[in-house]
Amino acid sequence: MTYILAIDQGTTSSRAMIFDRDMQITAVAQEEFAQHFPASGWVEHDPVDLWQTTLSTCRAAIAKAGIQASDIAGIGITNQRETTLVWDRLTGAPIHNAIVWQDRRTADICGILKSEGHEAFVTQRTGLLLDPYFSGTKIKWILDHVEGAHVRARLGQLAFGTVDSWIIWNLTGGAAHVTDATNASRTMLYDIHDGDWSSDLCALLDIPMAILPKVKDCAAEFGHTDPALLGATIPILGVAGDQQAATIGQACFQPGMMKSTYGTGCFALLNTGDVPVTSQNRLLTTVAYQLDGKPTYALEGAIFIAGAVVQWLRDGVGLITDAHQTQAMAEEADRGQDVIMVPAFTGLGAPYWSPDCRGAIFGLTRNSGPNELARAALESVGFQTRDLLEAMQADMGRIGEQVLRVDGGMTASDWTMQFLADITGAPVDRPKVLESTAVGAAWLAGMRAGIYPGMEGFAQTWARDQRFEPMMQQPFREDRYDAWKKAVQAALSV
């Protein structure tokens, strides 16, 4: 058994990858699935879609690799975080669509809790803010709106899980209801200091604790697959939320190391070691990973719209037919125009945390066209990243030279990465392997299975593809960033 199967269940697609003994990718399978928008600011997934695309991509990846399921030493799972599912323990049937992390329907619940003075308590226990982003208020909404759900939950008939729990439940035929510490830390119900579910937070949201999964380390025994699914019984040995998995995959194991992942959203994590640093700048304190019962913490900044802004150019307004077109368009844009796009399609995340803010474009002229909009869309990712870096530096100070390790689909664009280095004034390192999230999940499982090296050995395998050095002159950099900040303030004031 010399292979690892990594499952990467994301916001817009499910992927499965086969890694060999040398941690090289030998096969990949991917499937997109439908996004559902039942109301303004609401985002849902069909739980069956999440499971069926996961299962079919696993089968396809195994077939592409030309191996048998019995050749696989373990499975590592990484997943879109905060997305919330509740299902019947007996039948395995979901009682509602999955409410996606981007969904803002619980803004009123969060507003009431804030007005009652609960945010400081929530932050002290969880490291999080009172925001619809997190799972807790999503669970409450489902229990409040599905008839009979509260009674069934109290009777132990229902199970809650983030996507990792849902996938594991199905892979094991309902035998395992578990999660890991990183996903638990994103629910707004988990005490990151005590390392356990908080009865006080559950009581605050009227959530019966009987529905919660068991919390494990990121590398642990999570259960075994039903042999009828993949052709053999395979142990599930690694689990981490996607951003924490990317932090692991980027080998950001030392305090002060930082990574930023550019997928649907953008998420920057700064390793703070065994100290859970409380942010004074509305960043999140979260579990970066937990091994051998010991948590390592991080400061996190979450941007809700990164790659999704390119999807909007394609699917929302039809300016492009393929995401790769945006780089050439940005290069051809009129440099004399200063078009600023604030992509607050589902509110603004860190450090603003405004769920009601909506997208806006500033600086349009008669000459503004698709090229200028494409450039503004790509630049918005760099501007938002600088917002996060400035907040992190205010909380932590500079720890030597701040180098940003990046991964995710958008990092394939040299233009975007150069602008990121220019606007942040920091070197940007792009690794040779951009699939950091899947690599992190694979390493957790392979390390647990005994076929991959430990932390130190794994860190030595990280290799840089290219470094982007800042080239923009400081006065111009600050002028551009000032224009961005003014645009954000204008969007927030609407």
C-alpha positions as CSV (number, residue, x, y, z in Angstrom):
1,M,0.0,0.0,0.0
2,T,2.1,2.9,-1.3
3,Y,-0.5,5.4,-2.5
4,I,-2.6,8.1,-0.7
5,L,-6.0,9.3,-1.9
6,A,-6.6,13.0,-1.2
7,I,-10.1,14.3,-1.3
8,D,-10.5,18.1,-1.8
9,Q,-14.1,19.0,-1.5
10,G,-14.4,22.7,-2.5
11,T,-17.0,25.4,-2.9
12,T,-17.5,24.9,-6.6
13,S,-16.1,21.4,-7.3
14,S,-15.0,18.2,-5.8
15,R,-11.6,16.7,-6.6
16,A,-9.7,13.5,-5.9
17,M,-6.0,13.1,-6.3
18,I,-3.8,10.0,-6.1
19,F,-0.3,10.6,-4.5
20,D,2.5,8.1,-4.8
21,R,5.1,7.3,-2.1
22,D,7.2,10.3,-3.2
23,M,4.2,12.6,-2.7
24,Q,3.9,13.1,-6.5
25,I,0.5,13.5,-8.0
26,T,-0.3,10.5,-10.3
27,A,-3.9,11.1,-11.1
28,V,-6.6,13.8,-10.7
29,A,-10.3,13.8,-11.2
30,Q,-12.6,16.8,-10.8
31,E,-16.3,17.6,-11.1
32,E,-18.2,20.8,-10.7
33,F,-21.6,20.9,-9.1
34,A,-24.5,23.4,-9.0
35,Q,-24.6,26.5,-6.8
36,H,-28.0,27.4,-5.5
37,F,-29.0,31.0,-4.7
38,P,-32.6,30.9,-3.3
39,A,-32.5,34.5,-2.1
40,S,-30.2,37.5,-2.2
41,G,-27.1,36.8,-0.1
42,W,-28.1,33.1,0.3
43,V,-25.9,30.3,-1.1
44,E,-26.7,26.6,-0.8
45,H,-25.4,23.3,-2.1
46,D,-27.3,20.0,-2.5
47,P,-25.6,17.7,0.0
48,V,-26.2,14.8,-2.3
49,D,-24.1,16.6,-5.0
50,L,-21.3,17.0,-2.5
51,W,-21.2,13.3,-1.7
52,Q,-21.8,12.0,-5.2
53,T,-19.2,14.2,-6.9
54,T,-16.8,13.2,-4.1
55,L,-17.5,9.5,-4.7
56,S,-17.3,9.6,-8.4
57,T,-14.0,11.6,-8.5
58,C,-12.5,9.1,-6.1
59,R,-13.4,6.3,-8.3
60,A,-12.2,8.1,-11.4
61,A,-8.9,9.0,-9.9
62,I,-8.2,5.5,-8.8
63,A,-9.0,4.3,-12.3
64,K,-6.8,6.9,-13.9
65,A,-3.9,6.0,-11.7
66,G,-4.3,2.4,-12.8
67,I,-4.3,1.1,-9.2
68,Q,-6.6,-0.8,-7.0
69,A,-8.2,0.6,-3.9
70,S,-6.2,-2.0,-1.9
71,D,-3.1,-0.2,-3.0
72,I,-4.1,2.9,-1.0
73,A,-2.6,3.3,2.4
74,G,-5.0,6.0,3.6
75,I,-7.3,8.9,2.7
76,G,-6.8,12.5,3.5
77,I,-9.7,14.9,3.4
78,T,-9.7,18.7,3.0
79,N,-12.9,20.7,2.6
80,Q,-14.7,24.0,2.3
81,R,-15.0,25.2,5.8
82,E,-18.0,26.5,7.8
83,T,-20.5,25.1,5.2
84,T,-23.2,23.5,7.4
85,L,-25.2,20.3,7.0
86,V,-27.7,18.6,9.3
87,W,-28.9,15.0,8.5
88,D,-31.0,12.2,10.0
89,R,-28.8,9.7,11.8
90,L,-31.0,6.7,10.9
91,T,-31.6,7.4,7.2
92,G,-28.5,9.6,6.4
93,A,-30.9,12.0,4.6
94,P,-30.2,15.7,4.9
95,I,-33.0,17.7,6.4
96,H,-32.1,20.9,4.4
97,N,-29.6,21.9,1.8
98,A,-26.1,22.7,2.9
99,I,-25.8,26.3,3.9
100,V,-22.5,27.5,2.3
101,W,-19.9,29.5,4.1
102,Q,-20.6,32.5,1.9
103,D,-24.3,32.6,2.9
104,R,-25.4,35.7,4.8
105,R,-28.9,34.8,5.9
106,T,-28.1,34.8,9.6
107,A,-26.9,38.4,9.7
108,D,-30.0,39.3,11.7
109,I,-29.2,36.6,14.3
110,C,-25.7,37.9,14.6
111,G,-26.9,41.4,14.9
112,I,-29.2,40.5,17.8
113,L,-26.4,38.6,19.6
114,K,-24.1,41.6,19.1
115,S,-26.7,44.0,20.4
116,E,-27.1,41.8,23.5
117,G,-23.3,42.1,24.1
118,H,-22.3,38.5,23.4
119,E,-19.6,39.1,20.8
120,A,-16.7,39.5,23.4
121,F,-17.7,36.2,25.0
122,V,-17.8,34.4,21.6
123,T,-14.4,35.8,20.6
124,Q,-12.8,34.9,23.9
125,R,-13.9,31.3,23.6
126,T,-13.6,30.7,19.9
127,G,-11.3,33.3,18.5
128,L,-14.0,34.2,16.0
129,L,-16.4,37.2,15.5
130,L,-20.2,37.1,15.5
131,D,-20.7,36.8,11.7
132,P,-22.9,34.7,9.4
133,Y,-19.7,33.2,8.0
134,F,-19.4,30.6,10.7
135,S,-21.4,27.4,11.2
136,G,-23.1,28.1,14.6
137,T,-25.8,30.5,13.4
138,K,-26.3,28.4,10.3
139,I,-27.1,25.4,12.5
140,K,-29.5,27.5,14.5
141,W,-31.3,28.7,11.4
142,I,-31.8,25.1,10.1
143,L,-33.1,23.9,13.5
144,D,-35.4,26.9,13.7
145,H,-36.8,26.6,10.2
146,V,-37.2,22.9,9.6
147,E,-40.3,21.6,11.2
148,G,-39.6,19.3,14.2
149,A,-35.9,19.7,13.9
150,H,-35.3,21.0,17.4
151,V,-37.2,18.1,19.0
152,R,-35.4,15.5,16.8
153,A,-32.0,17.1,17.6
154,R,-32.6,16.9,21.4
155,L,-33.6,13.3,21.0
156,G,-30.3,12.6,19.3
157,Q,-31.9,11.8,16.0
158,L,-30.0,14.4,14.0
159,A,-26.3,15.0,13.2
160,F,-24.5,18.2,12.4
161,G,-21.3,18.3,10.4
162,T,-19.1,20.5,8.3
163,V,-18.4,19.0,4.9
164,D,-15.6,16.7,6.2
165,S,-18.0,15.1,8.6
166,W,-20.6,14.6,5.9
167,I,-18.1,12.9,3.6
168,I,-16.7,10.7,6.3
169,W,-20.2,9.7,7.4
170,N,-21.0,8.6,3.9
171,L,-17.6,7.0,3.2
172,T,-18.0,4.9,6.4
173,G,-21.6,4.0,5.8
174,G,-22.7,6.0,8.8
175,A,-20.3,4.4,11.2
176,A,-18.3,7.5,12.0
177,H,-19.6,11.0,13.1
178,V,-16.3,12.9,13.5
179,T,-14.4,16.0,12.6
180,D,-11.0,17.5,13.3
181,A,-9.9,20.4,15.4
182,T,-9.4,22.8,12.5
183,N,-13.0,22.4,11.2
184,A,-14.4,22.4,14.7
185,S,-12.6,25.7,15.4
186,R,-14.7,27.3,12.6
187,T,-18.1,26.5,14.0
188,M,-18.4,29.2,16.7
189,L,-19.2,26.4,19.1
190,Y,-15.7,25.1,19.9
191,D,-13.5,26.4,22.7
192,I,-10.1,26.7,21.1
193,H,-8.4,27.0,24.6
194,D,-10.1,24.0,26.2
195,G,-10.1,22.0,22.9
196,D,-13.7,20.9,23.2
197,W,-17.3,21.9,22.4
198,S,-18.6,24.7,24.6
199,S,-21.9,24.0,26.4
200,D,-22.2,27.7,27.0
201,L,-22.0,28.6,23.3
202,C,-24.4,25.8,22.4
203,A,-26.8,27.1,25.0
204,L,-26.5,30.6,23.6
205,L,-27.6,29.4,20.2
206,D,-30.0,26.8,21.5
207,I,-28.2,24.0,19.8
208,P,-28.4,20.5,21.4
209,M,-24.9,19.1,21.9
210,A,-26.1,15.7,20.9
211,I,-25.9,16.7,17.2
212,L,-22.1,17.5,17.4
213,P,-19.4,15.2,16.0
214,K,-16.4,13.9,18.0
215,V,-13.3,16.1,17.5
216,K,-10.0,14.5,16.6
217,D,-6.4,15.6,15.7
218,C,-5.7,16.4,12.1
219,A,-3.8,13.1,11.7
220,A,-5.9,10.4,13.4
221,E,-8.1,7.3,12.9
222,F,-11.3,8.8,11.5
223,G,-12.9,5.5,10.3
224,H,-12.7,3.0,7.4
225,T,-14.5,3.2,4.1
226,D,-17.3,0.8,3.3
227,P,-15.6,-1.6,0.9
228,A,-18.6,-1.5,-1.5
229,L,-17.8,2.1,-2.3
230,L,-14.3,2.0,-3.6
231,G,-13.5,-1.7,-3.8
232,A,-11.6,-2.1,-0.5
233,T,-11.6,-0.9,3.1
234,I,-9.4,2.1,3.3
235,P,-8.5,4.0,6.5
236,I,-9.3,7.7,6.7
237,L,-6.2,9.1,8.4
238,G,-6.1,12.9,7.8
239,V,-8.5,15.8,7.9
240,A,-8.1,19.5,7.8
241,G,-10.2,22.5,6.6
242,D,-9.0,23.7,3.3
243,Q,-7.1,26.8,4.5
244,Q,-5.4,24.9,7.3
245,A,-4.5,22.1,4.9
246,A,-2.9,24.7,2.6
247,T,-0.9,26.0,5.5
248,I,0.3,22.5,6.2
249,G,1.0,21.9,2.5
250,Q,3.0,25.1,2.3
251,A,5.1,23.8,5.3
252,C,4.3,27.0,7.3
253,F,5.3,25.2,10.5
254,Q,7.3,27.9,12.2
255,P,5.8,30.9,14.0
256,G,5.8,34.0,11.7
257,M,5.4,31.9,8.5
258,M,2.5,33.0,6.4
259,K,0.5,31.6,3.4
260,S,-2.3,33.0,1.3
261,T,-4.6,30.8,-0.8
262,Y,-6.5,32.2,-3.7
263,G,-9.5,30.1,-4.6
264,T,-13.1,31.1,-4.5
265,G,-12.1,33.4,-1.6
266,C,-8.7,34.3,-0.3
267,F,-7.5,33.3,3.1
268,A,-4.2,34.3,4.7
269,L,-2.9,32.5,7.8
270,L,0.0,33.5,10.0
271,N,1.4,30.8,12.2
272,T,1.5,32.0,15.9
273,G,2.8,28.8,17.4
274,D,1.3,27.5,20.6
275,V,0.0,30.9,21.5
276,P,-3.6,31.9,20.5
277,V,-3.0,35.6,19.7
278,T,-6.1,37.7,20.2
279,S,-6.4,40.2,17.3
280,Q,-7.0,43.9,18.0
281,N,-7.8,44.4,14.3
282,R,-10.7,42.1,13.7
283,L,-8.8,39.1,12.4
284,L,-9.6,35.6,13.5
285,T,-7.7,33.4,15.9
286,T,-8.0,29.8,14.8
287,V,-6.4,26.3,15.1
288,A,-3.8,26.0,12.3
289,Y,-3.4,22.3,12.9
290,Q,-3.4,19.8,15.8
291,L,-1.0,16.9,16.0
292,D,-0.5,14.5,19.0
293,G,-3.1,16.4,21.0
294,K,-1.2,19.7,20.7
295,P,-2.8,22.6,18.9
296,T,-0.9,25.2,16.8
297,Y,-2.7,28.5,16.3
298,A,-2.9,31.1,13.6
299,L,-4.2,34.5,12.9
300,E,-6.4,34.4,9.8
301,G,-7.8,37.0,7.5
302,A,-10.7,35.9,5.3
303,I,-11.6,37.5,2.0
304,F,-14.9,36.2,0.7
305,I,-14.4,37.0,-3.0
306,A,-11.1,36.3,-4.8
307,G,-11.3,33.8,-7.7
308,A,-15.1,34.2,-7.6
309,V,-14.7,37.8,-9.0
310,V,-13.3,36.2,-12.2
311,Q,-16.2,33.7,-12.2
312,W,-18.5,36.8,-12.0
313,L,-16.8,38.3,-15.1
314,R,-17.4,35.1,-16.9
315,D,-20.8,33.9,-15.6
316,G,-22.3,37.1,-14.3
317,V,-21.6,39.7,-17.0
318,G,-20.2,37.6,-19.8
319,L,-17.0,39.6,-20.3
320,I,-14.9,36.5,-20.7
321,T,-15.3,32.9,-21.6
322,D,-12.3,31.6,-19.8
323,A,-10.5,32.8,-16.6
324,H,-7.1,32.7,-18.3
325,Q,-8.2,35.6,-20.5
326,T,-8.0,38.1,-17.6
327,Q,-4.2,38.3,-17.5
328,A,-3.9,39.4,-21.1
329,M,-6.8,41.8,-20.7
330,A,-5.2,43.3,-17.6
331,E,-2.0,43.8,-19.4
332,E,-3.8,45.6,-22.2
333,A,-5.9,47.9,-19.9
334,D,-5.4,51.6,-20.1
335,R,-3.0,52.5,-17.3
336,G,-4.3,56.1,-17.3
337,Q,-7.5,54.9,-15.8
338,D,-7.8,54.1,-12.1
339,V,-10.9,51.8,-12.0
340,I,-11.4,50.2,-8.5
341,M,-13.7,47.2,-8.0
342,V,-14.9,46.4,-4.5
343,P,-16.1,42.8,-4.9
344,A,-18.4,42.7,-1.9
345,F,-20.9,40.4,-3.6
346,T,-21.5,38.5,-0.3
347,G,-20.4,41.2,2.1
348,L,-16.9,42.1,3.2
349,G,-14.8,39.9,5.3
350,A,-11.7,40.8,7.3
351,P,-10.9,43.3,8.6
352,Y,-14.2,45.0,7.9
353,W,-16.7,42.3,8.6
354,S,-19.7,43.9,7.0
355,P,-22.2,41.3,5.9
356,D,-24.5,43.9,4.4
357,C,-22.0,45.6,2.2
358,R,-22.4,45.0,-1.6
359,G,-20.1,45.2,-4.6
360,A,-19.3,48.5,-6.3
361,I,-17.1,49.9,-9.1
362,F,-15.5,53.3,-8.9
363,G,-13.6,55.5,-11.4
364,L,-15.5,54.5,-14.6
365,T,-15.1,56.7,-17.7
366,R,-16.4,56.7,-21.2
367,N,-13.3,54.8,-22.2
368,S,-13.6,52.1,-19.5
369,G,-14.2,48.7,-21.0
370,P,-13.7,44.9,-20.4
371,N,-9.9,45.3,-20.1
372,E,-10.2,47.9,-17.3
373,L,-12.8,45.8,-15.5
374,A,-10.6,42.7,-15.8
375,R,-7.6,44.6,-14.3
376,A,-9.7,46.0,-11.5
377,A,-11.0,42.5,-10.7
378,L,-7.5,41.1,-10.4
379,E,-6.2,44.1,-8.5
380,S,-9.0,43.8,-5.9
381,V,-7.4,40.5,-4.7
382,G,-4.1,42.3,-4.1
383,F,-5.8,45.2,-2.4
384,Q,-7.7,42.9,-0.1
385,T,-4.6,40.9,0.7
386,R,-2.8,44.1,1.8
387,D,-5.7,44.9,4.1
388,L,-5.1,41.5,5.8
389,L,-1.3,42.0,6.0
390,E,-1.6,45.4,7.6
391,A,-4.0,44.0,10.2
392,M,-1.6,41.1,10.9
393,Q,1.4,43.4,11.2
394,A,-0.5,45.6,13.6
395,D,-1.3,42.6,15.8
396,M,2.1,40.8,15.6
397,G,4.6,43.4,14.3
398,R,7.0,42.3,11.6
399,I,8.8,39.1,12.2
400,G,11.9,39.4,10.0
401,E,11.2,39.8,6.3
402,Q,7.6,39.0,5.6
403,V,7.4,36.6,2.7
404,L,4.0,35.5,1.4
405,R,3.7,31.9,0.3
406,V,0.8,31.6,-2.2
407,D,-1.2,28.8,-3.7
408,G,-4.5,28.3,-5.4
409,G,-5.8,28.7,-8.9
410,M,-5.2,32.4,-9.3
411,T,-1.5,32.1,-8.5
412,A,-0.9,30.7,-12.0
413,S,-1.3,34.3,-13.3
414,D,2.1,36.0,-13.2
415,W,0.4,39.4,-13.6
416,T,-1.8,38.9,-10.6
417,M,1.2,37.7,-8.4
418,Q,3.4,40.6,-9.5
419,F,0.6,43.1,-8.6
420,L,0.2,41.3,-5.2
421,A,4.0,41.8,-4.5
422,D,3.8,45.4,-5.8
423,I,0.8,46.5,-3.7
424,T,1.9,44.7,-0.5
425,G,5.6,45.6,-0.8
426,A,6.4,42.0,0.2
427,P,8.1,39.2,-1.8
428,V,5.6,36.6,-3.0
429,D,6.8,33.0,-3.3
430,R,4.9,30.6,-5.6
431,P,5.7,26.9,-5.0
432,K,6.4,24.4,-7.7
433,V,3.3,22.4,-6.6
434,L,0.3,24.8,-6.5
435,E,-2.0,22.1,-5.0
436,S,-1.0,22.9,-1.5
437,T,-4.4,22.1,0.0
438,A,-4.4,18.6,-1.4
439,V,-0.8,18.2,-0.5
440,G,-1.5,19.1,3.1
441,A,-4.3,16.5,3.3
442,A,-2.2,13.9,1.6
443,W,0.7,14.5,3.9
444,L,-1.4,14.2,7.0
445,A,-2.7,10.8,5.9
446,G,0.6,9.6,4.5
447,M,2.5,10.6,7.7
448,R,-0.1,8.8,9.8
449,A,0.2,5.8,7.6
450,G,3.9,5.8,8.0
451,I,4.8,6.2,4.3
452,Y,5.6,10.0,4.4
453,P,8.2,11.8,6.5
454,G,7.5,13.7,9.7
455,M,7.1,17.5,9.8
456,E,10.8,18.4,9.5
457,G,11.4,16.1,6.6
458,F,8.2,17.2,4.8
459,A,9.2,20.9,5.2
460,Q,12.4,20.2,3.4
461,T,10.5,19.0,0.3
462,W,8.9,22.4,-0.2
463,A,10.3,24.0,-3.4
464,R,9.8,27.5,-4.8
465,D,8.9,27.9,-8.5
466,Q,9.2,31.7,-8.6
467,R,9.6,34.7,-6.4
468,F,7.9,37.9,-7.3
469,E,9.7,40.9,-5.9
470,P,8.0,44.3,-5.4
471,M,8.8,46.7,-8.3
472,M,6.2,49.4,-7.8
473,Q,7.5,52.8,-6.5
474,Q,6.5,53.5,-2.9
475,P,4.6,56.8,-3.6
476,F,2.6,55.2,-6.4
477,R,1.9,52.1,-4.2
478,E,0.5,54.2,-1.5
479,D,-1.6,56.3,-3.9
480,R,-3.2,53.2,-5.3
481,Y,-3.9,51.7,-1.9
482,D,-5.4,55.0,-0.7
483,A,-7.7,54.9,-3.7
484,W,-8.8,51.4,-2.7
485,K,-9.4,52.4,0.9
486,K,-11.6,55.3,-0.2
487,A,-13.6,53.0,-2.5
488,V,-14.2,50.6,0.4
489,Q,-15.4,53.3,2.7
490,A,-17.7,54.5,0.0
491,A,-19.1,51.0,-0.5
492,L,-19.5,50.6,3.3
493,S,-21.4,53.8,3.5
494,V,-24.1,52.9,1.0
